[in-house]
Amino acid sequence: SRLMALKRMGIVSDYEKIRTFAVAIVGVGGVGSVTAEMLTRCGIGKLLLFDYDKVELANMNRLFFQPHQAGLSKVQAAEYTLRNINPDVLFEVHNYNITTVENFQHFMDRISNGGLEEGKPIDLVLSCVDNFEARMAINTACNELGQTWMESGVSTSAVSGHIQLIIPGESACFACAPPLVVAANIDEKTLKREGVCAASLPTTMGVVAGILVQNVLKFLLNFGTVSFYLGYNAMQDFFPTMSMKPNPQCDDRNCRKQQEEYKKKVAALPKQEAVQEEEEIIHEDNEWGIELVSEVSEEELKNSSGPVPDLPEGITVAYTIPKK
């Protein structure tokens, strides 16, 4: 497989490990469906898909779904397509709204017990939803369970998006500073309001999904850098990154609880003294062929007025120590 080339090139030490991970994707729309397809092609061990919506012809301007799937639930249509792409991946689909009380409890149970081995927790939750309420539900569940997750979104203008890595207690949760609301200065609840139509570009959704999956691979397989916040501005080809610290006064009590536990964990770690490594001295026999040369001949040095410094064999200087 071409994916194994990542190992041969020294980028990933053990790519086969991807088969041992279980990832949940909440929202199988423009970003979520493409994310699911990419992870399936990458050979993820198990995917859990959550979405209450159905495939509509209006979805065809985006990626993944096909016209003949109109009327099917998004998770059902996605599972059928993804199984044909990679039958080795395990799929678990749930066609419901996670924000209702009953469904929320089941959603939390699947995070805790829906791993590759039943009864074990999953490894990562990906939020690919398009409304504020669902994001807050995911945030609440992950804060309570201490579950790491990634939040993604595309703006109503369809020309910008973001990805946020949320590690409860270590980084800002969605309630600490919801990025879409803060960055766009809008009430995101209007996205689903009657008469409000958000723009949709398959290009932007594809870019956001691609970067999201890239970060998932880096996080799970432990290579490269995963930013806590990565933005995307298509108008200016701008990709801002920043670290987002948790808010000590966060409204979510479980977030505050996770922050305290993280502080205790850090305090218990043995202190490491910073060791500054000495830079290797470059000499004539280095692999780049760099030479240290003198602009003055050895004969001129001998006849100069100042004494020649005592230097290691093979090294000369371009000047001498002047007489006082």
CORMOKA-V642542 format. One record per backbone hydrogen bond with DSSP energy under -0.5 kcal/mol. NH is the residue of the N-H (numbers start at 0). CO is the residue of the C=O. If there is no record, write none. Layout:
nh->NH co->CO
nh->NH co->CO
This chain:
nh->3 co->0
nh->4 co->1
nh->5 co->2
nh->6 co->3
nh->7 co->3
nh->8 co->4
nh->9 co->6
nh->10 co->5
nh->11 co->5
nh->16 co->13
nh->17 co->14
nh->18 co->15
nh->19 co->16
nh->20 co->17
nh->22 co->45
nh->23 co->123
nh->24 co->47
nh->25 co->23
nh->25 co->125
nh->26 co->24
nh->26 co->49
nh->31 co->127
nh->32 co->28
nh->33 co->29
nh->34 co->30
nh->35 co->31
nh->36 co->32
nh->37 co->33
nh->38 co->34
nh->39 co->35
nh->40 co->36
nh->41 co->37
nh->42 co->38
nh->42 co->39
nh->43 co->38
nh->44 co->17
nh->44 co->20
nh->45 co->20
nh->46 co->89
nh->47 co->22
nh->48 co->46
nh->48 co->91
nh->49 co->24
nh->50 co->93
nh->54 co->71
nh->58 co->55
nh->59 co->56
nh->60 co->57
nh->61 co->58
nh->64 co->62
nh->68 co->65
nh->69 co->66
nh->70 co->54
nh->71 co->68
nh->73 co->52
nh->76 co->72
nh->77 co->73
nh->78 co->74
nh->79 co->75
nh->80 co->76
nh->81 co->77
nh->82 co->78
nh->83 co->79
nh->84 co->80
nh->85 co->81
nh->88 co->85
nh->89 co->44
nh->91 co->46
nh->93 co->48
nh->95 co->93
nh->97 co->95
nh->99 co->96
nh->103 co->99
nh->104 co->100
nh->105 co->101
nh->106 co->102
nh->107 co->103
nh->108 co->104
nh->109 co->105
nh->110 co->106
nh->111 co->107
nh->112 co->108
nh->113 co->109
nh->114 co->119
nh->117 co->115
nh->118 co->112
nh->119 co->116
nh->121 co->110
nh->122 co->21
nh->123 co->21
nh->124 co->147
nh->125 co->23
nh->126 co->124
nh->126 co->149
nh->127 co->25
nh->127 co->125
nh->134 co->130
nh->135 co->131
nh->136 co->132
nh->137 co->133
nh->138 co->134
nh->139 co->135
nh->140 co->136
nh->141 co->137
nh->142 co->138
nh->143 co->139
nh->144 co->140
nh->145 co->141
nh->146 co->141
nh->148 co->165
nh->149 co->124
nh->150 co->163
nh->151 co->126
nh->152 co->161
nh->154 co->159
nh->157 co->154
nh->160 co->231
nh->161 co->152
nh->162 co->229
nh->163 co->150
nh->164 co->227
nh->165 co->148
nh->165 co->163
nh->166 co->164
nh->167 co->165
nh->168 co->170
nh->169 co->166
nh->170 co->166
nh->171 co->243
nh->176 co->172
nh->181 co->177
nh->182 co->178
nh->183 co->179
nh->184 co->180
nh->185 co->180
nh->187 co->185
nh->189 co->186
nh->190 co->187
nh->191 co->188
nh->192 co->189
nh->195 co->192
nh->196 co->194
nh->197 co->195
nh->198 co->155
nh->204 co->200
nh->205 co->201
nh->206 co->202
nh->207 co->203
nh->208 co->204
nh->209 co->205
nh->210 co->206
nh->211 co->207
nh->212 co->208
nh->213 co->209
nh->214 co->210
nh->215 co->211
nh->216 co->212
nh->217 co->213
nh->218 co->214
nh->219 co->215
nh->220 co->216
nh->221 co->217
nh->222 co->217
nh->226 co->224
nh->228 co->241
nh->229 co->162
nh->230 co->239
nh->231 co->160
nh->232 co->237
nh->233 co->158
nh->233 co->231
nh->234 co->158
nh->235 co->232
nh->236 co->232
nh->237 co->232
nh->241 co->228
nh->244 co->242
nh->247 co->245
nh->249 co->246
nh->252 co->250
nh->254 co->251
nh->255 co->251
nh->256 co->252
nh->257 co->253
nh->258 co->254
nh->259 co->255
nh->260 co->256
nh->261 co->257
nh->262 co->258
nh->263 co->259
nh->264 co->260
nh->265 co->261
nh->266 co->262
nh->267 co->263
nh->268 co->264
nh->268 co->265
nh->275 co->273
nh->276 co->274
nh->285 co->282
nh->288 co->285
nh->292 co->290
nh->300 co->296
nh->301 co->297
nh->302 co->298
nh->303 co->300
nh->306 co->320
nh->310 co->308
nh->314 co->311
nh->320 co->306
nh->321 co->319
